[in-house]
Amino acid sequence: MTEPTYPEQPVPPQPGQVPPAPLPPYQLAEPAPQPQPYPAQPYPAQPYPAQPYPQQPYQPGPPQPAYGYAQPAPPQPGVIPLRPLSLGDIIGGAFRVLKFNPGLMIGGTAIFSGISMVLLWFSGTFGLLGSIVNYMRLQITEGASVSGFNEYLQGFFTPERTILMFALNLLAVLVVLPLSAILPYGAQQAALGNKVGIGAALQAKGGRILPLIGLVILVVLISYAIMLIPLALIIAAGVAQNGVLAVIGGLLHIAAGVVMLWVMIRLNFAGTAVVLEGLGPGKALKRSWALVKGRWWRIFGIGLVVGLIVSIPMEIIMGVGFGLMFAMMTPLPLAVLLLAIDLIATPFQEAALVMLYLDTRMRQGESIQ
């Protein structure tokens, strides 16, 4: 027999216990109201007035260095930067050499050229020149005859005076040879920021004078070899009275002149190589030939500009000197003006040649320090 089951009775709360709250009656949730669709209203499209945009011209700004780093400036310990030089660098550098070391460049020229000018004076060269100008003046003003002038020249060139003139003129040329050694050295040192005196330059480069003389002899022989055949044809044409041979000789003479110019430019740095690199005459010719290879027109053009810078003022000053000599009846003004020209022209030309030589070496990647 099974016992009947009874519903579970709630347990009365124990003393001190809060009775639980009664549960609310269960209610069904009403559905939330749905939003009503908003009627779409047509929006009148208004045309937007186009405003012209002012076009500004493109203004390129300054070039910016790559990756934000500036190109480092080349070192410049002396009168030129140690990089390939422009024409302005070469001309300006030559003038700065004279300013940087006037004691050697101008003072040395004054000493050696002054001695040479004195020797020329005592040799009678300027006296002969003054006598020629004087006789020209007499011929214009008093109608002096040419035959009288020829007799004067025959009396002037006695054997003793001729030997003396030749010896003193040769000595005057030899006296200025040290300038061909010390001026290039002074210019090179100025490019490196070093100032040297006359004595130090002579001690350093005085031994290069004899190789320079040997170089001059070689260059003269090369010149004669180039011009020998045209001159021989011209002489033979004159002896044989042959017009065709004379024309051929003349054309060959012009061609030889062009070849001579080309060869002399190729040998332009031979003297500088003898002094600054310590080479002998033969090796210096080969060195210059190699340096000028591929740069003939550049070196010819810069040399032409340097020559014009020197020759134009020189022609003007010499014209003034001849005028003063003609007016004062003495060659002294001409001698003084020639010396004054030489004080600037000679060191400037040597310095410009050295600047061009250093530029050529740097363009080949060679160090000049």
C-alpha positions as a Markdown table, in Angstrom:
| # | Residue | x | y | z |
|---|---|---|---|---|
| 1 | Met | 0.0 | 0.0 | 0.0 |
| 2 | Thr | 1.4 | 3.3 | -1.1 |
| 3 | Glu | 1.5 | 6.3 | 1.0 |
| 4 | Pro | -0.2 | 9.5 | -0.3 |
| 5 | Thr | 2.0 | 12.5 | -1.4 |
| 6 | Tyr | 1.4 | 16.0 | -0.2 |
| 7 | Pro | 2.4 | 19.3 | -1.7 |
| 8 | Glu | 5.7 | 20.7 | -0.4 |
| 9 | Gln | 5.0 | 23.3 | 2.2 |
| 10 | Pro | 7.1 | 26.4 | 2.5 |
| 11 | Val | 9.7 | 26.4 | 5.2 |
| 12 | Pro | 8.9 | 29.1 | 7.7 |
| 13 | Pro | 11.7 | 31.6 | 8.2 |
| 14 | Gln | 14.1 | 31.0 | 10.9 |
| 15 | Pro | 14.4 | 33.6 | 13.7 |
| 16 | Gly | 16.3 | 36.6 | 12.4 |
| 17 | Gln | 16.0 | 35.7 | 8.7 |
| 18 | Val | 14.2 | 38.2 | 6.3 |
| 19 | Pro | 11.4 | 36.4 | 4.3 |
| 20 | Pro | 11.8 | 36.5 | 0.5 |
| 21 | Ala | 9.7 | 39.0 | -1.4 |
| 22 | Pro | 6.7 | 37.5 | -3.2 |
| 23 | Leu | 7.0 | 37.0 | -6.9 |
| 24 | Pro | 5.0 | 39.3 | -9.2 |
| 25 | Pro | 2.3 | 37.6 | -11.3 |
| 26 | Tyr | 3.4 | 36.6 | -14.8 |
| 27 | Gln | 2.3 | 39.0 | -17.5 |
| 28 | Leu | 2.7 | 38.8 | -21.3 |
| 29 | Ala | 4.7 | 41.7 | -22.7 |
| 30 | Glu | 2.9 | 43.8 | -25.3 |
| 31 | Pro | 4.7 | 44.4 | -28.7 |
| 32 | Ala | 6.5 | 47.8 | -29.0 |
| 33 | Pro | 5.0 | 50.3 | -31.4 |
| 34 | Gln | 6.7 | 50.2 | -34.9 |
| 35 | Pro | 8.0 | 53.6 | -36.3 |
| 36 | Gln | 5.9 | 55.0 | -39.1 |
| 37 | Pro | 7.8 | 55.5 | -42.5 |
| 38 | Tyr | 8.7 | 59.1 | -43.2 |
| 39 | Pro | 7.3 | 60.2 | -46.5 |
| 40 | Ala | 10.2 | 61.0 | -48.9 |
| 41 | Gln | 10.0 | 64.7 | -50.1 |
| 42 | Pro | 11.7 | 65.5 | -53.4 |
| 43 | Tyr | 14.7 | 67.9 | -52.7 |
| 44 | Pro | 15.0 | 70.5 | -55.4 |
| 45 | Ala | 18.6 | 70.3 | -56.7 |
| 46 | Gln | 20.2 | 73.8 | -57.0 |
| 47 | Pro | 23.1 | 74.2 | -59.4 |
| 48 | Tyr | 26.3 | 75.0 | -57.7 |
| 49 | Pro | 28.0 | 77.9 | -59.3 |
| 50 | Ala | 31.5 | 76.9 | -60.5 |
| 51 | Gln | 34.1 | 79.3 | -59.3 |
| 52 | Pro | 37.2 | 79.6 | -61.5 |
| 53 | Tyr | 40.3 | 78.6 | -59.6 |
| 54 | Pro | 43.2 | 81.0 | -60.3 |
| 55 | Gln | 46.1 | 79.1 | -61.8 |
| 56 | Gln | 49.5 | 80.1 | -60.3 |
| 57 | Pro | 52.6 | 79.6 | -62.5 |
| 58 | Tyr | 54.9 | 76.9 | -61.3 |
| 59 | Gln | 57.8 | 78.4 | -59.4 |
| 60 | Pro | 60.7 | 75.9 | -59.0 |
| 61 | Gly | 62.3 | 76.1 | -55.7 |
| 62 | Pro | 66.0 | 75.8 | -55.0 |
| 63 | Pro | 67.5 | 72.3 | -55.5 |
| 64 | Gln | 67.3 | 70.3 | -52.4 |
| 65 | Pro | 70.3 | 68.1 | -51.4 |
| 66 | Ala | 69.6 | 64.4 | -51.8 |
| 67 | Tyr | 68.4 | 62.7 | -48.6 |
| 68 | Gly | 68.7 | 66.0 | -46.8 |
| 69 | Tyr | 72.5 | 66.1 | -46.8 |
| 70 | Ala | 74.4 | 69.0 | -48.4 |
| 71 | Gln | 77.3 | 68.4 | -50.7 |
| 72 | Pro | 80.5 | 68.8 | -48.8 |
| 73 | Ala | 82.7 | 71.6 | -50.1 |
| 74 | Pro | 86.0 | 70.5 | -51.5 |
| 75 | Pro | 89.1 | 71.3 | -49.4 |
| 76 | Gln | 90.9 | 74.6 | -50.2 |
| 77 | Pro | 94.1 | 74.8 | -48.3 |
| 78 | Gly | 95.5 | 77.6 | -50.5 |
| 79 | Val | 94.4 | 79.8 | -53.4 |
| 80 | Ile | 92.3 | 77.3 | -55.3 |
| 81 | Pro | 89.9 | 74.5 | -54.3 |
| 82 | Leu | 91.2 | 71.0 | -54.7 |
| 83 | Arg | 88.8 | 70.0 | -57.5 |
| 84 | Pro | 88.6 | 70.4 | -61.3 |
| 85 | Leu | 88.9 | 74.1 | -62.0 |
| 86 | Ser | 86.9 | 76.4 | -64.3 |
| 87 | Leu | 88.4 | 79.1 | -66.4 |
| 88 | Gly | 87.5 | 81.7 | -63.7 |
| 89 | Asp | 89.2 | 79.5 | -61.1 |
| 90 | Ile | 92.4 | 79.3 | -63.1 |
| 91 | Ile | 92.6 | 83.1 | -64.0 |
| 92 | Gly | 91.5 | 84.1 | -60.5 |
| 93 | Gly | 93.9 | 81.6 | -58.9 |
| 94 | Ala | 96.8 | 83.0 | -60.9 |
| 95 | Phe | 96.1 | 86.5 | -59.6 |
| 96 | Arg | 95.7 | 85.2 | -56.1 |
| 97 | Val | 99.1 | 83.5 | -56.2 |
| 98 | Leu | 100.7 | 86.9 | -56.9 |
| 99 | Lys | 98.7 | 88.4 | -53.9 |
| 100 | Phe | 99.5 | 85.4 | -51.7 |
| 101 | Asn | 103.2 | 85.4 | -52.2 |
| 102 | Pro | 104.4 | 88.7 | -53.8 |
| 103 | Gly | 107.8 | 88.4 | -52.3 |
| 104 | Leu | 108.7 | 85.4 | -54.4 |
| 105 | Met | 106.4 | 85.9 | -57.5 |
| 106 | Ile | 107.0 | 89.7 | -58.0 |
| 107 | Gly | 110.1 | 90.2 | -55.9 |
| 108 | Gly | 112.0 | 87.3 | -57.5 |
| 109 | Thr | 110.9 | 88.5 | -61.0 |
| 110 | Ala | 112.2 | 92.0 | -60.2 |
| 111 | Ile | 115.6 | 90.7 | -59.1 |
| 112 | Phe | 116.3 | 88.4 | -62.0 |
| 113 | Ser | 114.6 | 90.4 | -64.8 |
| 114 | Gly | 116.2 | 93.6 | -63.5 |
| 115 | Ile | 119.7 | 92.0 | -63.8 |
| 116 | Ser | 118.8 | 90.8 | -67.3 |
| 117 | Met | 117.6 | 94.3 | -68.3 |
| 118 | Val | 120.9 | 95.8 | -67.1 |
| 119 | Leu | 122.9 | 93.3 | -69.1 |
| 120 | Leu | 120.8 | 94.1 | -72.2 |
| 121 | Trp | 121.4 | 97.8 | -71.6 |
| 122 | Phe | 125.2 | 97.4 | -71.4 |
| 123 | Ser | 125.2 | 95.1 | -74.4 |
| 124 | Gly | 124.2 | 98.0 | -76.6 |
| 125 | Thr | 120.8 | 96.4 | -77.6 |
| 126 | Phe | 118.8 | 99.4 | -76.3 |
| 127 | Gly | 121.5 | 101.8 | -77.6 |
| 128 | Leu | 121.1 | 100.3 | -81.0 |
| 129 | Leu | 117.3 | 100.6 | -80.7 |
| 130 | Gly | 117.6 | 104.2 | -79.6 |
| 131 | Ser | 119.9 | 105.0 | -82.5 |
| 132 | Ile | 117.5 | 103.4 | -85.0 |
| 133 | Val | 114.6 | 105.5 | -83.7 |
| 134 | Asn | 116.7 | 108.6 | -83.7 |
| 135 | Tyr | 117.8 | 108.1 | -87.3 |
| 136 | Met | 114.1 | 107.5 | -88.2 |
| 137 | Arg | 113.2 | 110.8 | -86.7 |
| 138 | Leu | 116.1 | 112.5 | -88.5 |
| 139 | Gln | 114.9 | 111.0 | -91.7 |
| 140 | Ile | 111.4 | 112.4 | -91.2 |
| 141 | Thr | 112.4 | 115.8 | -90.0 |
| 142 | Glu | 115.6 | 116.5 | -91.9 |
| 143 | Gly | 115.5 | 114.1 | -94.8 |
| 144 | Ala | 118.4 | 111.8 | -93.8 |
| 145 | Ser | 119.3 | 109.3 | -96.4 |
| 146 | Val | 118.9 | 105.5 | -96.1 |
| 147 | Ser | 122.4 | 105.0 | -97.3 |
| 148 | Gly | 123.7 | 107.1 | -94.4 |
| 149 | Phe | 121.9 | 104.9 | -92.0 |
| 150 | Asn | 123.4 | 101.8 | -93.6 |
| 151 | Glu | 126.8 | 103.2 | -93.1 |
| 152 | Tyr | 126.0 | 103.9 | -89.5 |
| 153 | Leu | 124.9 | 100.3 | -88.9 |
| 154 | Gln | 128.1 | 99.0 | -90.5 |
| 155 | Gly | 130.1 | 101.2 | -88.2 |
| 156 | Phe | 128.1 | 100.1 | -85.2 |
| 157 | Phe | 128.6 | 96.4 | -85.7 |
| 158 | Thr | 132.3 | 96.1 | -85.2 |
| 159 | Pro | 133.6 | 92.5 | -84.5 |
| 160 | Glu | 134.3 | 93.4 | -80.9 |
| 161 | Arg | 130.9 | 95.0 | -80.3 |
| 162 | Thr | 129.2 | 92.1 | -82.0 |
| 163 | Ile | 130.9 | 89.5 | -79.8 |
| 164 | Leu | 130.1 | 91.6 | -76.7 |
| 165 | Met | 126.4 | 91.9 | -77.7 |
| 166 | Phe | 126.1 | 88.2 | -78.3 |
| 167 | Ala | 127.8 | 87.3 | -75.0 |
| 168 | Leu | 125.8 | 89.8 | -72.9 |
| 169 | Asn | 122.5 | 88.9 | -74.6 |
| 170 | Leu | 123.1 | 85.2 | -73.9 |
| 171 | Leu | 123.9 | 86.0 | -70.3 |
| 172 | Ala | 120.8 | 88.0 | -70.0 |
| 173 | Val | 118.7 | 85.0 | -71.1 |
| 174 | Leu | 120.5 | 82.6 | -68.7 |
| 175 | Val | 120.0 | 85.0 | -65.8 |
| 176 | Val | 116.2 | 84.7 | -66.0 |
| 177 | Leu | 116.3 | 80.9 | -66.2 |
| 178 | Pro | 115.9 | 80.5 | -62.4 |
| 179 | Leu | 112.5 | 82.1 | -62.7 |
| 180 | Ser | 111.3 | 79.1 | -64.7 |
| 181 | Ala | 112.1 | 77.0 | -61.7 |
| 182 | Ile | 111.1 | 79.1 | -58.7 |
| 183 | Leu | 107.9 | 80.6 | -60.0 |
| 184 | Pro | 106.1 | 77.3 | -60.8 |
| 185 | Tyr | 107.3 | 76.0 | -57.4 |
| 186 | Gly | 105.9 | 79.1 | -55.7 |
| 187 | Ala | 102.6 | 78.8 | -57.5 |
| 188 | Gln | 102.2 | 75.1 | -56.6 |
| 189 | Gln | 103.0 | 75.9 | -52.9 |
| 190 | Ala | 100.5 | 78.7 | -52.9 |
| 191 | Ala | 97.8 | 76.3 | -54.2 |
| 192 | Leu | 98.6 | 74.2 | -51.1 |
| 193 | Gly | 98.6 | 77.2 | -48.7 |
| 194 | Asn | 102.4 | 77.3 | -48.3 |
| 195 | Lys | 104.4 | 80.5 | -48.7 |
| 196 | Val | 108.1 | 80.1 | -49.6 |
| 197 | Gly | 110.8 | 82.7 | -50.0 |
| 198 | Ile | 113.2 | 83.2 | -52.8 |
| 199 | Gly | 116.1 | 81.4 | -51.0 |
| 200 | Ala | 113.9 | 78.4 | -50.1 |
| 201 | Ala | 112.6 | 78.1 | -53.6 |
| 202 | Leu | 116.1 | 78.3 | -55.1 |
| 203 | Gln | 117.3 | 75.6 | -52.6 |
| 204 | Ala | 114.3 | 73.4 | -53.5 |
| 205 | Lys | 114.3 | 73.8 | -57.3 |
| 206 | Gly | 117.6 | 75.3 | -58.3 |
| 207 | Gly | 118.8 | 71.9 | -59.4 |
| 208 | Arg | 116.1 | 71.8 | -62.1 |
| 209 | Ile | 117.7 | 74.6 | -64.1 |
| 210 | Leu | 120.0 | 72.3 | -66.1 |
| 211 | Pro | 117.2 | 69.9 | -67.0 |
| 212 | Leu | 115.2 | 72.9 | -68.1 |
| 213 | Ile | 118.0 | 73.9 | -70.5 |
| 214 | Gly | 118.1 | 70.4 | -71.9 |
| 215 | Leu | 114.3 | 70.6 | -72.4 |
| 216 | Val | 114.7 | 73.9 | -74.3 |
| 217 | Ile | 117.3 | 72.3 | -76.6 |
| 218 | Leu | 115.0 | 69.3 | -77.3 |
| 219 | Val | 112.0 | 71.5 | -78.1 |
| 220 | Val | 114.1 | 73.6 | -80.4 |
| 221 | Leu | 115.3 | 70.5 | -82.3 |
| 222 | Ile | 111.7 | 69.3 | -82.6 |
| 223 | Ser | 110.7 | 72.6 | -84.0 |
| 224 | Tyr | 113.4 | 72.6 | -86.6 |
| 225 | Ala | 112.6 | 69.0 | -87.5 |
| 226 | Ile | 108.9 | 70.0 | -88.2 |
| 227 | Met | 109.9 | 73.0 | -90.3 |
| 228 | Leu | 112.9 | 71.5 | -92.1 |
| 229 | Ile | 111.2 | 70.1 | -95.1 |
| 230 | Pro | 109.0 | 73.1 | -96.0 |
| 231 | Leu | 112.0 | 75.5 | -95.5 |
| 232 | Ala | 114.2 | 73.3 | -97.7 |
| 233 | Leu | 111.6 | 73.3 | -100.5 |
| 234 | Ile | 111.2 | 77.1 | -100.3 |
| 235 | Ile | 115.0 | 77.6 | -100.5 |
| 236 | Ala | 115.3 | 75.1 | -103.4 |
| 237 | Ala | 112.4 | 76.9 | -105.2 |
| 238 | Gly | 114.2 | 80.2 | -104.8 |
| 239 | Val | 117.5 | 78.8 | -106.1 |
| 240 | Ala | 115.9 | 77.0 | -109.1 |
| 241 | Gln | 113.4 | 79.8 | -109.9 |
| 242 | Asn | 110.6 | 77.1 | -109.8 |
| 243 | Gly | 107.2 | 78.5 | -109.1 |
| 244 | Val | 105.5 | 75.2 | -108.7 |
| 245 | Leu | 108.0 | 74.1 | -106.1 |
| 246 | Ala | 107.6 | 77.4 | -104.3 |
| 247 | Val | 103.8 | 76.9 | -104.1 |
| 248 | Ile | 104.3 | 73.4 | -102.7 |
| 249 | Gly | 106.8 | 74.7 | -100.2 |
| 250 | Gly | 104.5 | 77.5 | -99.1 |
| 251 | Leu | 101.6 | 75.1 | -98.6 |
| 252 | Leu | 103.8 | 72.7 | -96.7 |
| 253 | His | 105.0 | 75.6 | -94.6 |
| 254 | Ile | 101.4 | 76.4 | -93.6 |
| 255 | Ala | 100.7 | 72.8 | -92.8 |
| 256 | Ala | 103.9 | 72.6 | -90.8 |
| 257 | Gly | 102.8 | 75.7 | -88.8 |
| 258 | Val | 99.6 | 73.9 | -87.9 |
| 259 | Val | 101.5 | 70.8 | -86.9 |
| 260 | Met | 103.9 | 72.9 | -84.8 |
| 261 | Leu | 101.0 | 74.5 | -82.9 |
| 262 | Trp | 99.5 | 71.1 | -82.2 |
| 263 | Val | 102.8 | 69.6 | -81.0 |
| 264 | Met | 103.6 | 72.7 | -78.8 |
| 265 | Ile | 100.3 | 72.4 | -77.0 |
| 266 | Arg | 100.9 | 68.7 | -76.4 |
| 267 | Leu | 104.3 | 69.6 | -74.9 |
| 268 | Asn | 102.8 | 72.5 | -72.9 |
| 269 | Phe | 103.4 | 71.0 | -69.5 |
| 270 | Ala | 106.9 | 69.6 | -70.1 |
| 271 | Gly | 108.7 | 72.5 | -68.2 |
| 272 | Thr | 106.2 | 72.3 | -65.3 |
| 273 | Ala | 106.8 | 68.5 | -65.1 |
| 274 | Val | 110.6 | 69.0 | -65.0 |
| 275 | Val | 110.3 | 71.4 | -62.1 |
| 276 | Leu | 107.4 | 70.0 | -60.0 |
| 277 | Glu | 107.8 | 66.3 | -60.7 |
| 278 | Gly | 111.6 | 66.2 | -61.0 |
| 279 | Leu | 111.5 | 64.5 | -64.4 |
| 280 | Gly | 114.3 | 64.6 | -67.0 |
| 281 | Pro | 113.7 | 66.3 | -70.4 |
| 282 | Gly | 112.7 | 63.2 | -72.3 |
| 283 | Lys | 110.3 | 61.9 | -69.6 |
| 284 | Ala | 108.9 | 65.3 | -69.1 |
| 285 | Leu | 107.9 | 65.5 | -72.8 |
| 286 | Lys | 106.2 | 62.1 | -72.5 |
| 287 | Arg | 104.4 | 63.2 | -69.3 |
| 288 | Ser | 103.1 | 66.4 | -71.0 |
| 289 | Trp | 102.0 | 64.4 | -74.0 |
| 290 | Ala | 100.0 | 62.1 | -71.8 |
| 291 | Leu | 98.4 | 64.9 | -69.7 |
| 292 | Val | 97.2 | 66.8 | -72.7 |
| 293 | Lys | 95.7 | 63.8 | -74.4 |
| 294 | Gly | 92.0 | 64.4 | -75.0 |
| 295 | Arg | 92.2 | 67.9 | -73.6 |
| 296 | Trp | 94.0 | 69.7 | -76.4 |
| 297 | Trp | 91.2 | 72.2 | -77.2 |
| 298 | Arg | 90.6 | 73.1 | -73.6 |
| 299 | Ile | 94.3 | 73.7 | -72.9 |
| 300 | Phe | 94.6 | 75.7 | -76.2 |
| 301 | Gly | 91.6 | 77.8 | -75.4 |
| 302 | Ile | 92.6 | 78.6 | -71.8 |
| 303 | Gly | 96.2 | 79.4 | -73.0 |
| 304 | Leu | 94.8 | 81.7 | -75.6 |
| 305 | Val | 92.7 | 83.6 | -73.0 |
| 306 | Val | 95.8 | 83.9 | -70.7 |
| 307 | Gly | 97.8 | 85.2 | -73.7 |
| 308 | Leu | 95.3 | 87.8 | -74.5 |
| 309 | Ile | 95.1 | 89.0 | -70.9 |
| 310 | Val | 98.9 | 89.5 | -71.0 |
| 311 | Ser | 99.4 | 90.7 | -74.6 |
| 312 | Ile | 96.8 | 93.4 | -74.9 |
| 313 | Pro | 98.0 | 95.6 | -71.9 |
| 314 | Met | 101.6 | 94.8 | -73.0 |
| 315 | Glu | 101.0 | 96.1 | -76.5 |
| 316 | Ile | 99.5 | 99.3 | -75.2 |
| 317 | Ile | 102.3 | 99.9 | -72.7 |
| 318 | Met | 105.0 | 99.2 | -75.3 |
| 319 | Gly | 103.3 | 101.6 | -77.7 |
| 320 | Val | 103.6 | 104.2 | -75.0 |
| 321 | Gly | 107.2 | 103.3 | -74.4 |
| 322 | Phe | 108.2 | 103.6 | -78.0 |
| 323 | Gly | 106.4 | 107.0 | -78.2 |
| 324 | Leu | 108.3 | 108.2 | -75.2 |
| 325 | Met | 111.6 | 106.9 | -76.6 |
| 326 | Phe | 110.8 | 108.7 | -79.9 |
| 327 | Ala | 110.0 | 111.9 | -78.1 |
| 328 | Met | 112.8 | 111.9 | -75.5 |
| 329 | Met | 115.4 | 110.4 | -77.9 |
| 330 | Thr | 116.5 | 107.8 | -75.3 |
| 331 | Pro | 115.5 | 104.1 | -74.9 |
| 332 | Leu | 115.4 | 104.5 | -71.1 |
| 333 | Pro | 111.5 | 104.9 | -70.9 |
| 334 | Leu | 111.1 | 101.8 | -73.0 |
| 335 | Ala | 113.4 | 99.8 | -70.8 |
| 336 | Val | 111.7 | 100.9 | -67.6 |
| 337 | Leu | 108.2 | 100.1 | -69.0 |
| 338 | Leu | 109.4 | 96.7 | -70.2 |
| 339 | Leu | 110.6 | 95.8 | -66.8 |
| 340 | Ala | 107.3 | 97.0 | -65.2 |
| 341 | Ile | 105.4 | 94.8 | -67.6 |
| 342 | Asp | 107.6 | 91.9 | -66.8 |
| 343 | Leu | 107.0 | 92.2 | -63.1 |
| 344 | Ile | 103.3 | 91.2 | -63.5 |
| 345 | Ala | 103.2 | 89.4 | -66.9 |
| 346 | Thr | 105.9 | 86.8 | -66.2 |
| 347 | Pro | 104.7 | 85.5 | -62.8 |
| 348 | Phe | 101.0 | 85.7 | -63.9 |
| 349 | Gln | 101.7 | 83.5 | -66.9 |
| 350 | Glu | 103.7 | 81.0 | -64.9 |
| 351 | Ala | 101.0 | 80.9 | -62.2 |
| 352 | Ala | 98.3 | 80.4 | -64.7 |
| 353 | Leu | 100.2 | 77.5 | -66.4 |
| 354 | Val | 100.6 | 75.8 | -63.0 |
| 355 | Met | 96.9 | 76.3 | -62.2 |
| 356 | Leu | 96.1 | 74.7 | -65.6 |
| 357 | Tyr | 98.6 | 71.9 | -64.9 |
| 358 | Leu | 97.1 | 71.2 | -61.5 |
| 359 | Asp | 93.6 | 71.2 | -62.9 |
| 360 | Thr | 94.6 | 68.7 | -65.6 |
| 361 | Arg | 96.1 | 66.4 | -63.0 |
| 362 | Met | 93.0 | 66.6 | -60.7 |
| 363 | Arg | 90.7 | 65.8 | -63.7 |
| 364 | Gln | 92.7 | 62.6 | -64.1 |
| 365 | Gly | 92.1 | 61.7 | -60.5 |
| 366 | Glu | 95.7 | 62.5 | -59.4 |
| 367 | Ser | 96.4 | 64.0 | -56.0 |
| 368 | Ile | 98.4 | 67.3 | -56.0 |
| 369 | Gln | 99.2 | 67.3 | -52.3 |
